[in-house]
């Protein structure tokens, strides 16, 4: 049984999270994707990795996701970035950390460099999707769809077997949070792992993320038959192997 905890970060906001406390050690911080939660295989696999290797650990569900409070359609990149930095301050405190960002989580992770650059010692991206609201949604919307979302404030977007409620405020906030034009000069290890058969996010996104980091030791791993989530046991082993290489 996974031992989830809750923390109040404001009068109206309660965030569900997983943690493993270790004093004076590096923390692994896992950030999940868009409309995802902590019930998947990756957060638990990285928690077990942290325990085995004597690292601290933090994973959280942004507001409106999983069992955290709030309505998903009121959320955006700014709010989810803030949820993350609040939890890092409370759980990781001043310890060093390695960020792991899955899909949209990689975008939230890049945003953390604004606040914690000195503490971040490595970054692992999994099917990274920064700026996806602009590049994979807004720019691909038809004129009709753009008109509809501006008028109604929300549309339901079908993707595979899922349907996502996409709000106009989310799209506008995404534009304000664009990161692919940024430069991060910190020296650290950055590895992007991307499924070669990812149907949600093109591999080019992981290549663009690597370009942000000007002085990093960079690596791109394309998983030949890998999908977007890379959650099967053989791929979880690969992800943990890459995480270990970032740390060493």
VEXPA-583352 format. One line per field, with one value per residue (C-alpha): y, z, x; residue number from 1; residue in one letter. Coordinates in Angstrom, 1 decimal, m for minus. Example, Ala and Ser with C-alpha at 12.3 -4.5 7.8 and 13.67 -1.06 7.14 Angstrom:
2
c2 c(m4.5, m1.1)
c3 c(7.8, 7.1)
c1 c(12.3, 13.7)
seq c(1, 2)
type c(a, s)
# end
This chain:
248
c2 c(0.0, 3.4, 5.8, 9.1, 12.2, 15.5, 19.0, 22.3, 25.0, 27.6, 28.0, 26.3, 24.1, 20.6, 18.7, 14.9, 13.7, 10.9, 11.4, 9.5, 11.6, 11.4, 13.9, 15.6, 13.8, 14.4, 14.2, 12.7, 14.8, 13.2, 15.4, 13.7, 14.6, 16.4, 15.0, 12.2, 11.3, 9.3, 6.0, 5.0, 2.8, 5.5, 7.4, 4.1, 2.8, 6.0, 5.9, 2.3, 3.5, 6.3, 3.9, 1.3, 3.9, 6.0, 9.2, 11.4, 11.4, 13.7, 13.2, 15.3, 15.7, 19.2, 20.9, 19.5, 16.2, 12.9, 13.4, 16.9, 19.6, 21.9, 21.6, 20.6, 23.3, 26.1, 24.9, 26.1, 25.9, 28.8, 27.3, 23.8, 25.2, 27.1, 23.9, 22.2, 24.9, 25.1, 21.3, 21.4, 24.2, 22.2, 18.7, 19.0, 22.2, 23.1, 19.6, 19.0, 17.4, 15.6, 16.5, 13.9, 15.3, 13.0, 14.7, 18.0, 17.3, 18.2, 21.7, 22.1, 20.9, 23.4, 26.2, 25.1, 26.3, 29.9, 29.1, 26.3, 26.4, 26.1, 23.0, 21.1, 18.7, 16.8, 16.5, 13.4, 14.0, 11.2, 12.0, 15.6, 18.0, 21.7, 24.3, 21.6, 23.8, 26.1, 23.7, 20.6, 22.3, 25.9, 26.0, 22.8, 24.0, 24.9, 28.4, 26.9, 25.3, 28.6, 30.5, 28.0, 28.0, 31.8, 32.0, 29.2, 29.4, 25.6, 22.7, 18.9, 17.6, 13.9, 12.2, 8.5, 7.0, 10.1, 13.3, 16.4, 19.6, 22.4, 25.9, 29.1, 30.4, 27.3, 28.0, 31.7, 30.8, 28.3, 31.1, 33.1, 30.1, 29.2, 27.7, 26.3, 29.8, 29.9, 29.4, 27.6, 27.9, 25.6, 22.7, 19.5, 16.2, 16.3, 13.2, 13.0, 9.6, 9.5, 6.6, 6.1, 5.3, 8.1, 9.1, 12.0, 14.1, 14.0, 13.2, 16.7, 18.1, 16.3, 17.6, 21.1, 20.7, 19.7, 23.0, 25.0, 23.7, 25.4, 23.9, 20.6, 17.1, 16.1, 12.8, 11.7, 8.1, 7.1, 3.9, 2.0, 0.7, 2.9, 4.6, 8.0, 6.8, 4.3, 2.5, m1.2, m3.0, m3.2, 0.6, 1.4, m0.5, 1.6, 4.8, 3.9, 3.0, 6.5, 8.1, 6.3, 7.6, 11.2, 10.9, 9.3)
c3 c(0.0, m1.1, 1.8, 0.3, 2.3, 2.0, 2.7, 2.7, 0.7, 1.0, 2.7, m0.3, m1.7, m0.5, m2.5, m2.4, m2.5, m1.9, 0.0, 1.5, 3.9, 4.1, 5.9, 4.1, 0.8, m2.7, m3.4, m6.5, m7.5, m9.9, m11.9, m13.7, m17.0, m18.1, m16.5, m14.9, m11.2, m8.8, m9.4, m12.3, m12.3, m12.7, m9.4, m7.5, m9.4, m8.7, m5.0, m4.7, m6.5, m4.0, m1.0, m2.5, m3.2, 0.0, m1.7, m0.5, m2.7, m3.6, m6.1, m6.1, m7.8, m9.1, m8.1, m10.1, m10.7, m9.0, m5.4, m5.0, m4.4, m7.1, m10.5, m13.4, m15.7, m13.4, m13.5, m15.7, m16.1, m13.7, m11.0, m11.4, m11.3, m8.1, m6.5, m7.3, m6.0, m2.7, m2.1, m3.0, m0.4, 2.3, 1.6, m0.2, 1.6, 0.9, m0.2, m3.7, m6.1, m9.4, m11.4, m13.4, m15.7, m17.5, m20.6, m19.3, m16.1, m18.0, m18.7, m14.9, m14.2, m16.5, m14.7, m11.4, m12.6, m11.9, m8.2, m7.4, m10.0, m7.3, m5.9, m9.1, m10.0, m12.8, m15.0, m16.6, m19.2, m20.3, m23.5, m22.7, m23.8, m22.9, m24.8, m26.0, m25.5, m28.2, m30.6, m30.3, m29.7, m30.5, m33.7, m35.0, m34.2, m37.2, m37.4, m36.4, m33.3, m32.3, m32.7, m30.6, m27.7, m27.6, m27.6, m25.1, m23.1, m23.3, m25.8, m25.4, m27.3, m28.3, m28.3, m28.8, m26.2, m24.0, m24.0, m22.5, m21.5, m22.8, m21.6, m23.4, m20.2, m20.1, m23.7, m23.0, m19.8, m21.8, m24.1, m21.1, m19.8, m23.0, m22.2, m25.5, m26.2, m22.8, m22.0, m18.8, m18.3, m15.2, m15.5, m14.9, m16.4, m18.6, m20.2, m22.4, m22.9, m25.7, m27.2, m30.9, m31.4, m29.2, m30.8, m28.5, m28.5, m31.3, m30.4, m31.7, m28.4, m26.4, m28.9, m28.3, m24.5, m24.8, m26.7, m23.7, m21.6, m22.9, m20.5, m19.6, m20.2, m22.6, m23.8, m25.9, m25.6, m28.2, m27.2, m30.4, m29.9, m26.9, m26.5, m24.8, m21.2, m21.1, m18.1, m18.9, m16.7, m19.3, m19.9, m16.2, m15.8, m18.6, m17.0, m13.6, m15.3, m17.0, m13.6, m12.0, m14.7, m14.1, m10.4, m10.7)
c1 c(0.0, 1.5, 1.5, 0.1, 0.1, m1.8, m0.5, m2.4, m0.6, m3.3, m6.8, m8.5, m5.7, m4.7, m2.1, m1.7, 1.9, 4.4, 7.6, 10.6, 12.6, 16.3, 18.5, 21.4, 21.1, 19.9, 16.2, 14.6, 11.6, 9.1, 6.6, 3.8, 2.1, m1.1, m4.2, m2.1, m1.7, 0.4, m1.4, 0.8, 3.9, 6.5, 6.0, 6.2, 9.2, 11.2, 10.1, 11.5, 14.7, 15.1, 14.6, 17.1, 19.7, 19.2, 17.9, 15.1, 12.0, 9.0, 6.2, 3.0, m0.3, m0.9, m4.2, m7.1, m5.2, m5.6, m6.8, m5.5, m8.1, m9.3, m11.0, m8.8, m10.3, m9.3, m5.6, m2.8, 1.0, 1.6, m0.6, 0.9, 4.5, 3.6, 2.1, 5.4, 7.7, 5.6, 6.0, 9.8, 10.2, 8.3, 9.7, 13.1, 14.0, 17.6, 18.8, 20.1, 17.7, 17.4, 14.2, 12.3, 9.6, 7.2, 5.5, 4.1, 6.1, 9.2, 7.8, 7.0, 10.5, 12.2, 10.1, 11.7, 15.1, 13.8, 13.6, 16.0, 18.8, 21.5, 19.9, 19.2, 22.0, 20.3, 17.3, 15.7, 12.9, 10.5, 8.5, 9.1, 6.4, 7.2, 5.2, 2.8, m0.2, 1.1, 2.8, 0.6, m2.7, m3.2, m1.1, m2.8, m6.4, m8.6, m10.0, m13.3, m11.8, m10.0, m13.2, m15.1, m12.6, m12.5, m16.3, m17.1, m13.9, m13.5, m13.5, m13.3, m10.3, m10.2, m6.8, m6.8, m9.2, m9.0, m10.9, m9.4, m11.2, m9.0, m9.7, m8.8, m7.2, m4.9, m3.8, m3.1, m1.2, 0.8, 2.0, 3.2, 5.2, 7.0, 10.4, 11.9, 13.4, 15.1, 18.8, 20.0, 23.7, 24.1, 26.5, 24.6, 23.6, 20.5, 19.1, 16.0, 14.4, 11.7, 9.7, 10.5, 6.7, 5.4, 2.1, 1.5, 4.7, 7.3, 11.0, 11.9, 10.6, 13.3, 15.9, 14.6, 14.8, 18.5, 19.2, 18.0, 20.9, 24.0, 26.7, 25.1, 26.4, 23.5, 22.2, 19.2, 17.9, 15.3, 13.6, 13.1, 9.6, 8.8, 5.4, 4.7, 4.5, 7.4, 5.7, 6.3, 8.7, 11.6, 11.3, 11.1, 14.4, 15.9, 14.7, 16.2, 19.5, 19.5, 18.6, 21.6, 23.9, 22.7, 23.4, 26.9)
seq c(1, 2, 3, 4, 5, 6, 7, 8, 9, 10, 11, 12, 13, 14, 15, 16, 17, 18, 19, 20, 21, 22, 23, 24, 25, 26, 27, 28, 29, 30, 31, 32, 33, 34, 35, 36, 37, 38, 39, 40, 41, 42, 43, 44, 45, 46, 47, 48, 49, 50, 51, 52, 53, 54, 55, 56, 57, 58, 59, 60, 61, 62, 63, 64, 65, 66, 67, 68, 69, 70, 71, 72, 73, 74, 75, 76, 77, 78, 79, 80, 81, 82, 83, 84, 85, 86, 87, 88, 89, 90, 91, 92, 93, 94, 95, 96, 97, 98, 99, 100, 101, 102, 103, 104, 105, 106, 107, 108, 109, 110, 111, 112, 113, 114, 115, 116, 117, 118, 119, 120, 121, 122, 123, 124, 125, 126, 127, 128, 129, 130, 131, 132, 133, 134, 135, 136, 137, 138, 139, 140, 141, 142, 143, 144, 145, 146, 147, 148, 149, 150, 151, 152, 153, 154, 155, 156, 157, 158, 159, 160, 161, 162, 163, 164, 165, 166, 167, 168, 169, 170, 171, 172, 173, 174, 175, 176, 177, 178, 179, 180, 181, 182, 183, 184, 185, 186, 187, 188, 189, 190, 191, 192, 193, 194, 195, 196, 197, 198, 199, 200, 201, 202, 203, 204, 205, 206, 207, 208, 209, 210, 211, 212, 213, 214, 215, 216, 217, 218, 219, 220, 221, 222, 223, 224, 225, 226, 227, 228, 229, 230, 231, 232, 233, 234, 235, 236, 237, 238, 239, 240, 241, 242, 243, 244, 245, 246, 247, 248)
type c(x, x, x, x, x, x, x, x, x, x, x, x, x, x, x, x, x, x, x, x, x, x, x, x, x, x, x, x, x, x, x, x, x, x, x, x, x, x, x, x, x, x, x, x, x, x, x, x, x, x, x, x, x, x, x, x, x, x, x, x, x, x, x, x, x, x, x, x, x, x, x, x, x, x, x, x, x, x, x, x, x, x, x, x, x, x, x, x, x, x, x, x, x, x, x, x, x, x, x, x, x, x, x, x, x, x, x, x, x, x, x, x, x, x, x, x, x, x, x, x, x, x, x, x, x, x, x, x, x, x, x, x, x, x, x, x, x, x, x, x, x, x, x, x, x, x, x, x, x, x, x, x, x, x, x, x, x, x, x, x, x, x, x, x, x, x, x, x, x, x, x, x, x, x, x, x, x, x, x, x, x, x, x, x, x, x, x, x, x, x, x, x, x, x, x, x, x, x, x, x, x, x, x, x, x, x, x, x, x, x, x, x, x, x, x, x, x, x, x, x, x, x, x, x, x, x, x, x, x, x, x, x, x, x, x, x, x, x, x, x, x, x, x, x, x, x, x, x)
# end
